[in-house]
Every structure is written in structure tokens, then in C-alpha cells.
């Protein structure tokens, strides 16, 4: 699994407006239905309400490559430009669960 944390930062509520339009336009639903999409969720950061966090997970690189080549990406880029958002990104690749972490995880 490949997971991204993308932070979209704007001004005057533009990050939230971006997420709302992504949802209302059906773009988020379309992304979630793409082959290999495991998670696509937005959250507003409590300590920085002008920043939106996207948690975006894909089954593998092939699914991610499909997404990046899809027409949906054009829509995302257009909306990102419309709301003048700036981004940072972190990429994580899942590893085997570490037994040492088990004591810290509440299931």
C-alpha cells in the first residue's frame, strides 16, 4: 500500500472550499471508485484551519499511475489552481506490522 499525506494551504477558507467542491462535484466519489483506491479523505487541521489534509491511499504503484493518468487529475489540478492552493506532500509505503507497536494501538 502507498499512502500520501498532502497538505493544501490557502487563504480565507479556500482550502475548505476546494474540498467542498471536490465532494459536491462528484470528483471524490469518482476517485474512490478508481481501481486500487483504498482511502481518500479530507480533514481540516485544528491548529491551522487554512490547511486541509488529504489522506490518499492506493493498493500499489500501478493503481496510482492509473489515477495520475486519468482525466480526474485534470479536474483536481483545475480546482487546485482555482482556489490558489499550495501543497506539501509526504509519501509512505506500508511495511509489515511491527509487534513492538502493538501495545500502542487500540483496536
Legacy VTK file of the C-alpha trace (Angstrom):
# vtk DataFile Version 3.0
C-alpha trace
ASCII
DATASET POLYDATA
POINTS 107 float
0.000 0.000 0.000
1.125 3.544 -0.802
-0.245 6.396 1.307
0.173 10.124 0.839
-0.401 12.952 3.258
-0.983 16.035 1.147
-1.411 19.392 2.815
-3.260 22.010 0.791
-2.845 25.529 2.168
-4.803 28.566 1.071
-6.268 31.754 2.470
-9.721 32.960 3.529
-11.222 29.464 3.616
-10.087 28.473 0.127
-8.784 25.047 1.211
-12.134 24.139 2.730
-13.970 25.482 -0.338
-11.737 23.301 -2.534
-12.630 20.182 -0.520
-16.319 21.065 -0.575
-16.265 21.444 -4.365
-14.289 18.199 -4.745
-17.068 16.468 -2.773
-20.093 18.223 -4.302
-18.836 17.820 -7.888
-18.582 14.042 -7.512
-14.818 14.107 -8.005
-14.099 12.474 -4.653
-16.637 9.716 -5.358
-15.042 9.118 -8.753
-11.575 8.859 -7.194
-12.820 6.466 -4.526
-14.253 4.211 -7.243
-10.986 4.059 -9.217
-9.300 0.637 -9.214
-6.903 0.318 -6.289
-8.061 3.335 -4.289
-8.167 2.403 -0.617
-8.726 5.770 1.049
-9.393 9.355 0.033
-10.291 11.571 2.983
-10.026 15.268 3.809
-9.559 16.841 7.244
-9.182 20.439 8.366
-6.278 20.884 10.787
-7.406 22.204 14.164
-4.219 24.194 14.637
-4.299 25.644 11.102
-7.810 25.980 9.632
-6.349 27.323 6.368
-4.701 23.933 5.747
-6.516 20.865 4.528
-5.022 17.389 4.989
-5.724 14.752 2.360
-5.032 11.130 3.259
-4.812 9.275 -0.047
-4.015 5.526 -0.176
-3.539 3.202 -3.141
-3.088 -0.553 -3.356
0.091 -0.300 -5.432
2.096 1.831 -7.877
0.069 0.558 -10.839
-3.174 1.878 -9.312
-1.502 5.187 -8.505
-0.120 5.510 -12.041
-3.624 4.869 -13.426
-5.006 7.631 -11.180
-2.274 10.099 -12.166
-3.005 9.452 -15.861
-6.777 9.740 -15.518
-8.929 12.732 -16.529
-9.788 13.147 -12.845
-6.287 14.554 -12.277
-7.042 17.375 -14.713
-10.106 18.266 -12.604
-8.037 18.216 -9.386
-5.357 20.469 -10.895
-8.000 22.864 -12.224
-9.666 23.151 -8.805
-6.333 23.482 -7.015
-5.498 26.410 -9.322
-8.991 27.907 -8.953
-8.550 28.079 -5.170
-4.846 29.071 -5.396
-3.699 26.282 -3.090
-0.106 25.394 -2.300
0.914 21.878 -1.357
3.341 19.769 0.568
3.403 16.005 0.330
4.699 13.027 2.268
4.715 9.513 0.808
4.552 6.360 2.922
4.889 2.758 1.827
3.375 0.187 4.154
5.605 -2.335 5.842
4.918 -5.383 7.928
3.209 -4.539 11.200
5.800 -4.197 13.929
4.913 -6.235 17.050
6.598 -3.562 19.194
3.892 -1.122 18.074
1.006 -3.404 19.079
0.942 -2.111 22.666
0.258 1.442 21.437
-2.608 0.593 19.075
-6.129 0.382 20.402
-8.359 -1.673 18.117
LINES 1 108
107 0 1 2 3 4 5 6 7 8 9 10 11 12 13 14 15 16 17 18 19 20 21 22 23 24 25 26 27 28 29 30 31 32 33 34 35 36 37 38 39 40 41 42 43 44 45 46 47 48 49 50 51 52 53 54 55 56 57 58 59 60 61 62 63 64 65 66 67 68 69 70 71 72 73 74 75 76 77 78 79 80 81 82 83 84 85 86 87 88 89 90 91 92 93 94 95 96 97 98 99 100 101 102 103 104 105 106
